[in-house]
């Protein structure tokens, strides 16, 4: 893993606006019910802007976004307004300097399939045209995977478990599922993170529909 950042540099205000844009868009999709979901954008190697705990994410404003130090919030006393799910975002930034934005939401297809397939540890996706929306995928004949992890209310511990599994994952992934909970997706910037989340959610909806009919 390189220490060289490859994410686009953002000013603090631009990162906050990127977070607001992601949160409101996800609210419009109906993927963050009852104040759930979290959205973040990296500022630099040490800091990220991230939605604060609580609040309807579809109505996020500047007042609902905090700037969090990555290391302090993973190992020290967390920011008083850091969401319980904040460590899962921050661990991704710590592990991979190429990540510029992270989105977490609860699309129904992700929540249902993650619980159904937890025993397998992943969902294998193949044969769908929409796979080409994932970075590096050029054909529907490819195979992509979404890892699945058991839910855990200790999110620092869960973040480390994800980190260890990702380090040895054999193919590039830009998201993972938490069983009975939801999906995390990321990209080099907010635009790519949104595209990845939208593509994964659509692919999972297709798979859920197919499973219901067979
Ligand atoms: Zn959640």
Boltz pocket constraint, residues with backbone or C-beta under 6 A from the ligand:
constraints:
  - pocket:
      binder: B
      contacts: [[A, 36], [A, 37], [A, 85], [A, 104], [A, 105], [A, 106], [A, 181], [A, 182]]
      max_distance: 6.0
